[in-house]
Amino acid sequence: MLLISLVIYDMASAEPRPANMVYLRTIDPSIEQDMRYAGAHNFTGHRLDGYDAAECLLSVDTATALARVQTALRTQGYGLKVFDCYRPSRAVADMGRFATEPGDPRKAEFYPRVDKQDFWRLGYVARVSGHSKGSTVDLTLIGPEALPADTWTPAAAQVDCTAPYDQRWHDGALDMGTGYDCFDERAHTANSTINASAKENRQRLSSAMEKEGFVGYSKEWWHFTFSGEGAPKDVMDFPITPMSSSDVIGASGQLIVVTSKNWDDIQGTAQRYERDGKTFRKYGDAFPVVVGKNGMGWGKGLSGAGVFEGPVKREGDGKAPAGIFKLGTAFGFDATVDTHLPYLALTPTTECVDDSQSQRYNELVDGAAMARDWNSSEHMRNEEGYRKGIFIEHNTPATAASGSCIFFHIWRGPTSPTAGCTAMDQGDITALLKWLDPRESPLLVQMPEAQYEQFREGWKLP
């Protein structure tokens, strides 16, 4: 809900970011983000005050609950895309000013049948924003039947947000009956005039959100507030700034640090760490690993590829990704394993898609249960090293040709490199699976020794 306030806030009194507010990417980078108020593609036609970066921030409990929704949806072949999360109070004030000033630069798309002076009376806006408490999120549902997302520019034609699905703005989501931020009765959650497919998609989204403690809003199908324990009570006004690598590390309670001698080395060393206040302490002994047959290159991950000096990871280059990475699903040949991570028991039809033109690029899929749009993949049960493994989210959400199917897995031997994964002795990966706890937001930090020392202090690494 666009909870708009008319209060004019003192911009000089902005607060620092509270410790319980986290970047969603540090909790679940697989949730797509299209942060509309960090740009001009929203009902005001301008970037709102306080949106200095296109990032979703939420309270840690809200973000963790949203990650559980994402996990449940992904088992069904769907996922989430967020449009807005925490909203600074200064941005709420900015919305309030817009609603009282002349001019309607985006009326034709977002509110063609509404006068903006009526936003409050019609319930599309309010005077205090739940978004400013860090527990409210605007989002939609993505899936294989969605039309590909278009890239917005100010020159894009304005199409009524209630127009048919194939005619209105293509945001990469499934048909939800209207576009996002559509001030119209058709956007009301239970509207009866939308088509059957849109009704089904709204129900699927609402059901998944409600199971994890989110409450919807009757006049906006995209708007949900987390009502569980830990939901913040007070509004906030700290600005949304770019996520730094130290922000990422600071949100983690477990680190796996893998270093090699140089970019071309195929062998490395891994060390586990656990958080101890503001620093980390070693956990257990270091152990040997092997990496890509052509060493390492900067991967996309949470630190970004192409940002730092050095080689960049690409599809099929035989390099392991360097950077900071979330860890995803554990997998293996056995029906169950001793791990707290989500676990996928591999079957003869489990594949990892490495065709960058596929909508399933860089995903583990059941090749027998879905329409194939890929020409190449790894058949997971054919590789003995995948008897135990963990998905490394170095390209999530996937960017074409940036690399795919990167895992921790069992090595062939201490001198046998991989095609890009990080491999180790079976005993070491067994211990890793048992130790890792998703509640601690575990991370892999992997790079050559010189680069690790270069970033160690600034990123607050052990």
C-alpha positions as CSV (number, residue, x, y, z in Angstrom):
1,M,0.0,0.0,0.0
2,L,1.4,3.4,-0.9
3,L,1.3,4.7,2.6
4,I,1.9,8.4,2.0
5,S,2.5,11.0,4.7
6,L,2.1,14.8,4.4
7,V,4.7,15.3,7.2
8,I,7.8,17.2,6.0
9,Y,10.8,15.6,7.6
10,D,14.1,17.2,8.5
11,M,16.4,15.6,6.1
12,A,19.4,16.5,8.2
13,S,18.1,14.2,11.0
14,A,18.4,10.9,9.1
15,E,19.3,8.0,11.2
16,P,22.0,5.4,10.7
17,R,20.9,1.9,9.5
18,P,19.8,-0.2,12.5
19,A,21.6,-3.5,13.0
20,N,18.4,-5.5,12.4
21,M,17.9,-4.0,8.9
22,V,19.6,-6.2,6.3
23,Y,20.0,-6.2,2.5
24,L,17.7,-8.9,1.1
25,R,20.5,-10.0,-1.2
26,T,22.5,-11.1,1.8
27,I,19.7,-13.4,2.9
28,D,18.4,-14.7,-0.5
29,P,20.0,-13.4,-3.7
30,S,17.7,-15.6,-5.8
31,I,14.8,-13.2,-5.2
32,E,14.8,-10.8,-8.1
33,Q,14.7,-7.0,-7.6
34,D,13.1,-4.3,-9.6
35,M,13.3,-1.4,-7.2
36,R,10.9,1.1,-8.8
37,Y,11.3,4.1,-6.5
38,A,15.1,4.1,-7.1
39,G,14.3,5.3,-10.6
40,A,11.6,7.1,-12.6
41,H,9.4,4.2,-13.6
42,N,6.8,4.7,-10.8
43,F,3.6,6.7,-10.4
44,T,5.5,9.9,-9.5
45,G,7.8,9.8,-12.5
46,H,10.9,10.5,-10.5
47,R,13.4,8.9,-8.1
48,L,12.2,9.3,-4.5
49,D,14.2,11.0,-1.8
50,G,16.2,8.5,0.2
51,Y,16.6,5.9,-2.6
52,D,20.3,6.3,-3.3
53,A,20.6,2.7,-4.4
54,A,18.2,0.1,-6.1
55,E,18.4,-2.2,-3.1
56,C,15.8,-4.0,-1.0
57,L,16.3,-3.7,2.8
58,L,14.1,-5.4,5.3
59,S,14.2,-6.4,9.0
60,V,16.2,-9.6,9.3
61,D,13.1,-11.5,10.4
62,T,11.1,-10.2,7.5
63,A,13.8,-11.1,5.0
64,T,14.3,-14.5,6.5
65,A,10.5,-15.2,6.2
66,L,10.6,-14.0,2.6
67,A,13.4,-16.4,1.9
68,R,11.3,-19.2,3.2
69,V,8.5,-18.1,0.8
70,Q,11.0,-18.2,-2.1
71,T,12.2,-21.7,-1.2
72,A,8.7,-23.0,-1.2
73,L,7.8,-21.4,-4.5
74,R,10.9,-22.6,-6.2
75,T,9.9,-26.2,-5.5
76,Q,6.8,-25.4,-7.6
77,G,8.8,-23.7,-10.4
78,Y,8.0,-20.2,-9.3
79,G,9.7,-17.3,-7.6
80,L,9.5,-13.8,-6.3
81,K,10.4,-10.4,-7.6
82,V,10.3,-7.4,-5.3
83,F,9.4,-3.8,-6.3
84,D,9.7,-2.0,-3.0
85,C,10.8,-2.9,0.6
86,Y,11.9,-0.5,3.3
87,R,10.9,3.0,2.4
88,P,12.6,6.0,4.2
89,S,10.2,8.5,5.8
90,R,11.7,11.2,3.5
91,A,10.5,9.2,0.5
92,V,7.0,9.0,2.1
93,A,7.1,12.8,2.4
94,D,8.3,13.0,-1.2
95,M,5.2,11.1,-2.3
96,G,3.0,13.4,-0.2
97,R,4.4,16.5,-2.0
98,F,3.8,14.9,-5.4
99,A,0.2,14.2,-4.6
100,T,-0.5,17.9,-3.8
101,E,1.5,19.5,-6.6
102,P,0.5,20.0,-10.2
103,G,1.6,17.6,-12.9
104,D,0.9,13.9,-13.8
105,P,3.9,12.6,-15.8
106,R,2.9,8.9,-15.4
107,K,-0.9,9.1,-15.0
108,A,-1.6,7.3,-18.3
109,E,0.2,4.2,-17.0
110,F,-0.4,4.1,-13.3
111,Y,-3.7,5.9,-12.5
112,P,-5.6,6.8,-15.7
113,R,-9.0,6.8,-14.1
114,V,-8.1,8.4,-10.7
115,D,-7.4,12.0,-9.7
116,K,-4.3,12.0,-7.5
117,Q,-6.0,14.3,-5.0
118,D,-8.2,11.3,-4.3
119,F,-5.4,8.9,-3.5
120,W,-6.2,9.1,0.3
121,R,-10.0,8.9,0.0
122,L,-9.8,5.9,-2.3
123,G,-7.4,4.0,0.0
124,Y,-4.4,3.9,-2.3
125,V,-2.3,6.0,0.0
126,A,-2.2,6.7,3.7
127,R,-0.5,9.1,6.0
128,V,1.9,6.7,7.8
129,S,3.9,4.1,5.8
130,G,4.3,0.5,7.0
131,H,7.1,0.3,4.5
132,S,9.1,2.7,6.8
133,K,9.0,0.1,9.5
134,G,11.0,-2.4,7.5
135,S,8.4,-5.2,7.5
136,T,6.3,-4.4,4.4
137,V,7.2,-5.5,0.9
138,D,5.7,-5.0,-2.6
139,L,6.3,-8.0,-4.8
140,T,5.0,-10.2,-7.6
141,L,5.3,-13.8,-8.9
142,I,7.7,-15.0,-11.6
143,G,7.6,-18.3,-13.5
144,P,8.2,-20.1,-16.8
145,E,5.1,-18.7,-18.4
146,A,6.0,-15.1,-17.8
147,L,6.8,-12.8,-20.7
148,P,10.4,-11.6,-20.6
149,A,11.1,-8.3,-18.9
150,D,11.5,-5.2,-21.0
151,T,14.2,-2.6,-20.2
152,W,12.5,0.7,-19.2
153,T,13.6,4.1,-20.5
154,P,11.8,7.5,-20.1
155,A,10.9,7.2,-23.8
156,A,8.8,4.0,-23.2
157,A,5.2,4.4,-24.2
158,Q,2.7,4.6,-21.4
159,V,0.2,1.8,-21.5
160,D,-2.7,1.6,-19.1
161,C,-1.7,-0.8,-16.2
162,T,-5.1,-2.6,-16.6
163,A,-4.5,-3.4,-20.3
164,P,-4.3,-7.0,-21.3
165,Y,-1.2,-8.8,-20.1
166,D,0.6,-8.9,-23.5
167,Q,0.0,-5.1,-24.0
168,R,0.9,-3.5,-20.7
169,W,4.4,-3.0,-19.4
170,H,6.4,-6.4,-19.4
171,D,7.9,-6.5,-15.9
172,G,9.0,-10.2,-16.2
173,A,6.2,-11.4,-13.9
174,L,3.3,-13.7,-14.5
175,D,-0.1,-12.2,-15.3
176,M,-1.4,-10.7,-12.0
177,G,-4.4,-8.9,-13.6
178,T,-2.7,-5.5,-13.6
179,G,0.7,-4.0,-13.4
180,Y,2.4,-2.9,-10.2
181,D,1.3,0.4,-8.6
182,C,-1.9,0.3,-10.5
183,F,-4.4,2.6,-8.8
184,D,-7.5,0.9,-10.0
185,E,-10.2,-1.4,-8.7
186,R,-8.8,-4.2,-10.9
187,A,-5.8,-4.2,-8.6
188,H,-7.9,-5.0,-5.6
189,T,-6.8,-8.5,-4.4
190,A,-10.2,-10.1,-4.7
191,N,-11.4,-8.3,-7.9
192,S,-13.7,-10.6,-9.8
193,T,-13.2,-9.1,-13.3
194,I,-9.6,-10.3,-13.9
195,N,-9.1,-13.5,-15.9
196,A,-8.8,-17.0,-14.4
197,S,-5.0,-17.2,-14.8
198,A,-4.5,-13.9,-13.0
199,K,-6.8,-15.0,-10.2
200,E,-4.8,-18.3,-9.8
201,N,-1.5,-16.4,-9.7
202,R,-2.8,-14.0,-7.1
203,Q,-4.0,-16.9,-5.0
204,R,-0.7,-18.7,-5.4
205,L,1.2,-15.7,-4.2
206,S,-1.1,-14.9,-1.3
207,S,-1.1,-18.4,-0.1
208,A,2.6,-18.7,-0.1
209,M,3.0,-15.4,1.7
210,E,0.4,-16.1,4.3
211,K,2.0,-19.5,5.2
212,E,5.1,-17.6,6.4
213,G,3.3,-14.9,8.4
214,F,2.6,-12.2,5.8
215,V,-0.7,-10.3,5.7
216,G,-2.0,-8.9,2.4
217,Y,-3.8,-5.7,1.7
218,S,-7.3,-5.8,0.0
219,K,-6.7,-2.9,-2.4
220,E,-3.2,-3.9,-3.7
221,W,-2.5,-7.5,-4.7
222,W,1.3,-6.9,-4.4
223,H,1.4,-5.5,-0.9
224,F,2.2,-7.7,2.2
225,T,3.3,-7.0,5.7
226,F,5.1,-9.5,8.0
227,S,3.2,-10.0,11.2
228,G,5.4,-12.5,12.9
229,E,7.7,-12.1,15.9
230,G,10.4,-9.5,15.5
231,A,8.4,-7.2,13.1
232,P,9.6,-3.6,13.8
233,K,7.2,-1.1,15.3
234,D,8.8,2.3,14.6
235,V,9.2,4.2,11.3
236,M,12.7,4.9,10.1
237,D,14.4,7.5,7.9
238,F,17.9,6.2,7.1
239,P,18.7,6.4,3.3
240,I,19.0,3.4,1.1
241,T,22.6,3.2,0.1
242,P,24.6,0.8,-2.1
243,M,25.4,-2.6,-0.5
244,S,29.1,-2.9,0.4
245,S,31.0,-6.1,0.8
246,S,31.4,-5.3,4.5
247,D,27.6,-5.2,4.7
248,V,27.5,-8.6,3.3
249,I,30.2,-10.0,5.6
250,G,28.6,-8.3,8.6
251,A,25.3,-10.2,8.1
252,S,27.0,-13.6,8.2
253,G,27.7,-15.8,11.2
254,Q,29.6,-18.5,9.3
255,L,32.4,-18.1,6.7
256,I,34.2,-20.6,4.5
257,V,37.4,-18.9,3.2
258,V,39.1,-20.5,0.2
259,T,42.4,-19.0,-1.0
260,S,44.9,-20.0,-3.7
261,K,48.4,-18.8,-4.4
262,N,47.5,-16.9,-7.5
263,W,44.8,-16.6,-10.2
264,D,46.1,-19.6,-12.2
265,D,46.6,-22.0,-9.3
266,I,44.4,-25.1,-9.3
267,Q,44.9,-25.9,-5.6
268,G,43.9,-24.0,-2.5
269,T,43.1,-24.1,1.2
270,A,39.8,-23.8,3.0
271,Q,39.2,-22.6,6.5
272,R,35.9,-22.4,8.4
273,Y,35.1,-19.4,10.7
274,E,32.3,-18.6,13.1
275,R,31.2,-15.1,14.2
276,D,32.5,-14.0,17.6
277,G,31.0,-10.6,18.3
278,K,32.2,-8.2,15.6
279,T,35.0,-10.5,14.4
280,F,35.4,-14.2,13.5
281,R,37.2,-17.1,15.1
282,K,38.5,-20.2,13.4
283,Y,36.5,-23.4,13.5
284,G,38.3,-26.6,13.0
285,D,41.4,-27.2,10.9
286,A,42.1,-25.9,7.4
287,F,41.8,-28.5,4.6
288,P,42.9,-28.7,1.0
289,V,40.7,-28.0,-2.0
290,V,41.0,-27.9,-5.8
291,V,39.4,-25.3,-8.0
292,G,39.0,-24.7,-11.7
293,K,41.5,-26.1,-14.3
294,N,42.2,-22.5,-15.3
295,G,42.3,-21.1,-11.8
296,M,39.8,-18.4,-10.7
297,G,38.1,-15.3,-12.1
298,W,35.9,-12.8,-10.5
299,G,32.3,-14.1,-10.3
300,K,29.1,-12.2,-10.0
301,G,28.2,-13.2,-6.5
302,L,27.5,-10.6,-3.9
303,S,30.6,-8.5,-4.6
304,G,30.0,-8.2,-8.4
305,A,32.1,-9.3,-11.4
306,G,34.0,-6.9,-13.5
307,V,34.3,-4.4,-10.5
308,F,37.8,-5.3,-9.5
309,E,41.1,-5.8,-11.4
310,G,41.7,-9.3,-12.6
311,P,40.1,-12.0,-14.8
312,V,36.3,-12.4,-14.9
313,K,34.4,-15.7,-14.8
314,R,32.5,-16.6,-18.0
315,E,30.6,-19.7,-19.1
316,G,32.8,-22.6,-20.0
317,D,36.1,-20.9,-19.2
318,G,37.3,-23.5,-16.7
319,K,37.7,-21.0,-13.9
320,A,36.2,-21.1,-10.4
321,P,34.5,-17.9,-9.3
322,A,36.2,-15.5,-7.0
323,G,34.3,-13.2,-4.7
324,I,31.6,-13.5,-2.0
325,F,28.9,-16.1,-2.5
326,K,25.8,-17.3,-0.7
327,L,25.4,-21.1,-0.5
328,G,22.2,-22.7,-1.8
329,T,20.8,-26.2,-1.8
330,A,22.7,-29.2,-0.7
331,F,22.4,-32.2,-2.9
332,G,23.5,-35.8,-3.2
333,F,22.9,-39.4,-4.2
334,D,21.5,-40.4,-0.8
335,A,17.8,-39.9,0.2
336,T,18.9,-37.8,3.2
337,V,22.1,-36.4,4.7
338,D,23.1,-34.9,8.0
339,T,22.7,-31.2,7.1
340,H,20.6,-28.1,8.1
341,L,20.7,-26.8,4.5
342,P,17.8,-27.5,2.2
343,Y,18.5,-30.8,0.5
344,L,17.8,-32.2,-2.9
345,A,18.1,-36.0,-3.4
346,L,19.4,-36.4,-7.0
347,T,17.5,-38.7,-9.4
348,P,18.4,-40.0,-12.8
349,T,16.5,-37.1,-14.3
350,T,18.1,-34.2,-12.3
351,E,20.0,-31.8,-14.5
352,C,21.9,-28.6,-14.1
353,V,21.2,-26.3,-17.1
354,D,24.3,-24.7,-18.6
355,D,22.6,-23.3,-21.7
356,S,22.7,-19.6,-21.2
357,Q,19.7,-19.1,-23.6
358,S,17.4,-21.1,-21.4
359,Q,15.1,-19.6,-18.8
360,R,16.4,-22.4,-16.5
361,Y,20.0,-21.4,-17.0
362,N,22.1,-22.1,-13.9
363,E,19.3,-24.1,-12.2
364,L,18.9,-27.6,-10.9
365,V,15.8,-29.1,-12.6
366,D,14.0,-32.3,-13.1
367,G,14.4,-32.8,-16.8
368,A,11.5,-35.2,-17.0
369,A,9.0,-32.9,-15.3
370,M,9.1,-29.7,-17.4
371,A,9.2,-28.5,-21.0
372,R,12.8,-28.4,-22.2
373,D,14.1,-25.1,-23.6
374,W,17.8,-26.0,-23.2
375,N,20.3,-27.8,-25.4
376,S,22.9,-28.6,-22.9
377,S,23.1,-29.6,-19.2
378,E,24.9,-31.7,-16.6
379,H,23.1,-34.9,-15.7
380,M,23.9,-34.9,-12.0
381,R,23.8,-38.6,-11.3
382,N,26.4,-39.3,-13.9
383,E,29.2,-37.5,-11.9
384,E,30.5,-39.5,-8.9
385,G,31.8,-36.3,-7.4
386,Y,28.2,-35.1,-7.0
387,R,27.5,-37.8,-4.4
388,K,27.6,-35.0,-2.0
389,G,27.6,-31.3,-2.9
390,I,26.4,-27.8,-2.3
391,F,25.2,-25.2,-4.9
392,I,27.4,-22.1,-4.9
393,E,25.2,-19.1,-5.9
394,H,27.8,-17.2,-7.9
395,N,25.4,-16.2,-10.7
396,T,22.0,-15.8,-9.0
397,P,19.7,-14.5,-10.5
398,A,21.4,-15.8,-13.6
399,T,23.0,-13.4,-16.1
400,A,23.6,-15.1,-19.5
401,A,27.1,-16.4,-20.2
402,S,28.4,-15.5,-16.7
403,G,28.9,-19.1,-15.6
404,S,26.7,-21.9,-14.3
405,C,26.5,-25.0,-12.2
406,I,29.2,-24.2,-9.7
407,F,29.3,-26.4,-6.6
408,F,31.2,-27.6,-3.6
409,H,31.6,-31.3,-4.3
410,I,33.9,-34.4,-3.8
411,W,37.2,-34.3,-5.7
412,R,38.7,-36.9,-7.9
413,G,42.0,-36.3,-6.0
414,P,44.1,-33.5,-4.5
415,T,45.8,-32.7,-7.9
416,S,42.7,-33.1,-10.2
417,P,41.2,-29.7,-10.9
418,T,37.5,-29.1,-11.8
419,A,35.7,-27.4,-14.7
420,G,35.0,-24.5,-12.3
421,C,33.7,-25.9,-9.0
422,T,35.6,-26.1,-5.7
423,A,36.1,-29.8,-4.7
424,M,37.5,-31.5,-1.6
425,D,37.8,-34.8,0.2
426,Q,34.5,-36.6,1.0
427,G,35.2,-36.3,4.7
428,D,35.6,-32.6,4.5
429,I,32.4,-32.0,2.6
430,T,30.6,-34.3,5.0
431,A,31.8,-32.1,7.9
432,L,30.9,-29.0,5.9
433,L,27.3,-30.2,5.3
434,K,26.9,-30.9,9.0
435,W,28.3,-27.6,10.2
436,L,26.6,-25.1,7.9
437,D,23.4,-23.5,9.3
438,P,21.3,-21.3,7.0
439,R,20.2,-19.3,10.1
440,E,23.7,-18.0,10.2
441,S,23.6,-16.7,6.6
442,P,26.8,-18.7,5.7
443,L,29.1,-17.4,2.9
444,L,31.9,-18.6,0.8
445,V,34.7,-16.0,0.4
446,Q,37.0,-17.3,-2.4
447,M,40.0,-15.6,-4.1
448,P,43.8,-15.7,-4.5
449,E,45.8,-14.8,-1.4
450,A,46.9,-11.3,-2.6
451,Q,43.3,-10.3,-3.3
452,Y,42.2,-11.6,0.1
453,E,44.8,-9.5,1.8
454,Q,43.9,-6.5,-0.3
455,F,40.2,-6.6,0.8
456,R,40.6,-8.1,4.2
457,E,40.5,-4.9,6.3
458,G,37.9,-3.1,4.3
459,W,35.5,-6.0,4.0
460,K,36.1,-6.9,7.7
461,L,37.3,-10.4,6.9
462,P,39.1,-12.7,9.4
